[in-house]
């Protein structure tokens, strides 16, 4: 599970969907995947929105390892209704993840398969590749198209230390911050998030 592999998956998906060009929007790991794709295949990207993530090492600011450990510790018995399963899972997550919005977001990954509830995401693969996921590939190319880095004002994932690397890789990038939002910008301030993204999408192309 690397950004090179995940961006190649996106490339295959676009081919299967017969999309010649697209606008990519990605949050956190999805944002790094979108950046990697854009820098590898810039001719396929009309615009890029990176939500609360930068093209840099994120080990110092991330709670990602904490979330993975919390999800792996959840135990849901077989043969119970979905509503009960979600409640049991949330009760177990509450001990380590205090923010209700984050718990609810993580619970969207709880799915039913083969008579039991499991996490949709591959937690073992994520655990094995945490170093890759916390970093970012080394690119010597740049993307000249319209780019928006949209961060939460209460988050540390897009800091002023990241600005030079953002400018090097994405020279047309604009950086904005949503007030009173943390890393989960779209969950903390959904209306402001949508307004910022829609405003970016409605602009005429460069």
C-alpha positions as CSV (number, residue, x, y, z in Angstrom):
1,X,0.0,0.0,0.0
2,X,2.0,2.9,-1.4
3,X,1.0,6.2,-3.0
4,X,2.5,4.9,-6.3
5,X,0.3,1.9,-6.1
6,X,-2.8,3.8,-5.1
7,X,-2.4,6.4,-7.8
8,X,-2.0,3.6,-10.4
9,X,-5.3,2.3,-9.1
10,X,-6.9,5.7,-9.8
11,X,-5.3,5.7,-13.3
12,X,-6.9,2.2,-14.0
13,X,-10.2,3.4,-12.7
14,X,-10.2,6.5,-15.0
15,X,-9.4,4.2,-18.0
16,X,-12.3,1.8,-17.0
17,X,-14.7,4.8,-16.7
18,X,-13.4,6.1,-20.0
19,X,-12.7,9.5,-18.5
20,X,-10.1,11.5,-20.5
21,X,-9.6,14.2,-17.8
22,X,-10.9,14.9,-14.3
23,X,-10.8,17.1,-11.3
24,X,-9.5,15.3,-8.2
25,X,-10.6,16.0,-4.6
26,X,-8.8,14.0,-1.9
27,X,-8.6,14.2,1.9
28,X,-5.6,13.2,3.9
29,X,-4.3,9.9,2.4
30,X,-6.7,10.5,-0.5
31,X,-5.1,13.9,-1.0
32,X,-1.6,12.4,-1.1
33,X,-2.9,9.8,-3.6
34,X,-4.5,12.6,-5.7
35,X,-1.2,14.6,-5.6
36,X,0.8,11.5,-6.7
37,X,-1.6,10.8,-9.5
38,X,-1.5,14.4,-10.7
39,X,2.3,14.6,-10.7
40,X,2.5,11.3,-12.6
41,X,-0.2,12.0,-15.2
42,X,-0.7,15.8,-15.2
43,X,-2.3,15.7,-18.7
44,X,-5.3,13.8,-17.2
45,X,-6.1,16.4,-14.4
46,X,-8.0,19.6,-15.0
47,X,-7.8,20.6,-11.3
48,X,-6.8,19.4,-7.9
49,X,-8.2,19.9,-4.4
50,X,-6.1,18.6,-1.5
51,X,-8.0,18.6,1.8
52,X,-5.9,19.1,5.0
53,X,-2.8,17.5,3.7
54,X,0.5,18.6,2.1
55,X,3.2,16.8,0.1
56,X,5.4,16.3,3.1
57,X,6.1,14.0,6.0
58,X,3.1,13.9,8.4
59,X,4.5,11.7,11.2
60,X,4.7,14.5,13.7
61,X,1.1,15.7,13.4
62,X,-0.9,12.7,12.6
63,X,-3.3,10.6,14.8
64,X,-3.4,8.0,12.1
65,X,-1.7,5.3,14.1
66,X,-4.0,6.0,17.0
67,X,-7.1,5.5,14.8
68,X,-5.8,2.3,13.2
69,X,-5.1,0.8,16.7
70,X,-8.5,1.8,17.9
71,X,-10.3,0.2,14.9
72,X,-8.2,-3.0,15.2
73,X,-9.2,-3.3,18.9
74,X,-13.0,-3.2,18.2
75,X,-14.8,-6.6,18.6
76,X,-18.3,-7.0,17.2
77,X,-20.0,-10.5,17.7
78,X,-21.6,-12.3,14.8
79,X,-25.4,-12.5,14.3
80,X,-26.5,-9.0,15.6
81,X,-28.4,-6.3,13.7
82,X,-26.4,-3.5,12.0
83,X,-27.7,-0.8,14.4
84,X,-26.5,-2.9,17.4
85,X,-23.2,-3.5,15.7
86,X,-22.6,0.2,15.1
87,X,-23.6,1.0,18.7
88,X,-21.2,-1.6,20.1
89,X,-18.4,-0.4,17.9
90,X,-19.0,3.2,18.8
91,X,-19.0,2.4,22.5
92,X,-15.6,0.7,22.1
93,X,-14.2,3.6,20.1
94,X,-15.5,6.2,22.5
95,X,-12.8,5.2,25.1
96,X,-10.0,6.3,22.8
97,X,-11.6,8.7,20.3
98,X,-13.5,11.4,22.1
99,X,-14.7,13.4,19.1
100,X,-18.2,12.2,18.0
101,X,-17.8,13.4,14.4
102,X,-14.6,11.4,14.0
103,X,-16.2,8.3,15.5
104,X,-19.2,8.6,13.1
105,X,-16.9,9.1,10.1
106,X,-14.8,6.0,11.1
107,X,-18.0,3.9,11.6
108,X,-18.9,4.5,7.9
109,X,-16.2,1.9,7.2
110,X,-18.1,-0.8,9.2
111,X,-19.7,-3.2,6.7
112,X,-21.5,-6.5,6.8
113,X,-20.0,-9.5,4.9
114,X,-20.2,-13.3,5.3
115,X,-22.5,-13.1,8.4
116,X,-20.3,-10.7,10.4
117,X,-19.3,-7.0,10.5
118,X,-15.8,-6.0,9.4
119,X,-13.9,-2.9,8.6
120,X,-14.0,-2.0,4.9
121,X,-10.4,-0.7,5.0
122,X,-7.5,-3.1,5.1
123,X,-6.1,-2.4,8.6
124,X,-3.3,-4.9,8.4
125,X,-2.0,-3.5,5.1
126,X,-2.2,0.0,6.5
127,X,-0.3,-1.1,9.6
128,X,2.4,-2.6,7.5
129,X,2.8,0.4,5.3
130,X,2.5,3.3,7.9
131,X,6.0,4.6,7.0
132,X,5.0,4.9,3.3
133,X,1.7,6.4,4.1
134,X,3.1,9.0,6.5
135,X,5.7,10.1,3.8
136,X,5.3,11.3,0.2
137,X,7.1,10.1,-2.9
138,X,10.0,12.2,-4.3
139,X,8.9,14.0,-7.4
140,X,11.0,16.2,-9.7
141,X,8.1,17.2,-11.8
142,X,5.4,19.8,-11.2
143,X,1.8,20.3,-12.0
144,X,1.0,23.7,-13.7
145,X,-2.8,23.5,-13.3
146,X,-5.2,25.0,-10.8
147,X,-4.8,23.6,-7.3
148,X,-6.4,24.3,-4.0
149,X,-5.0,23.2,-0.6
150,X,-7.9,23.5,1.8
151,X,-7.0,23.0,5.5
152,X,-8.7,23.3,8.8
153,X,-7.6,26.3,10.9
154,X,-7.3,24.0,14.0
155,X,-5.2,21.4,12.2
156,X,-1.4,21.2,11.7
157,X,-1.4,19.2,8.5
158,X,-0.8,22.2,6.2
159,X,1.7,24.5,8.0
160,X,3.8,27.4,6.7
161,X,6.8,25.0,6.7
162,X,5.0,23.1,3.8
163,X,4.5,26.2,1.6
164,X,7.9,26.0,-0.3
165,X,7.3,22.3,-1.3
166,X,3.7,23.1,-2.2
167,X,4.9,26.0,-4.4
168,X,7.6,23.8,-6.0
169,X,5.3,21.0,-7.0
170,X,2.1,23.0,-7.6
171,X,3.1,26.5,-8.6
172,X,-0.5,27.6,-9.2
173,X,-1.6,26.4,-5.8
174,X,-3.9,28.5,-3.5
175,X,-4.0,27.8,0.2
176,X,-7.1,28.4,2.3
177,X,-8.1,27.5,5.8
178,X,-11.7,26.8,7.0
179,X,-12.2,28.4,10.5
180,X,-13.1,26.2,13.4
181,X,-12.2,23.0,11.6
182,X,-9.7,20.3,12.4
183,X,-8.3,17.6,10.2
184,X,-11.8,16.3,9.3
185,X,-12.7,19.6,7.6
186,X,-15.7,18.2,5.7
187,X,-17.2,16.8,8.9
188,X,-16.4,19.8,11.1
189,X,-17.6,22.5,8.8
190,X,-19.5,20.9,5.9
191,X,-21.2,24.0,4.5
192,X,-18.0,26.1,4.5
193,X,-16.1,23.1,3.0
194,X,-18.6,22.8,0.2
195,X,-18.7,26.5,-0.5
196,X,-14.9,26.6,-0.8
197,X,-14.7,23.6,-3.1
198,X,-17.6,24.8,-5.3
199,X,-16.1,28.2,-5.6
200,X,-12.8,26.6,-6.8
201,X,-14.7,24.4,-9.3
202,X,-16.7,27.2,-10.8
203,X,-13.6,29.3,-11.7
204,X,-12.7,29.4,-15.4
205,X,-9.7,27.2,-16.4
206,X,-6.3,28.8,-16.4
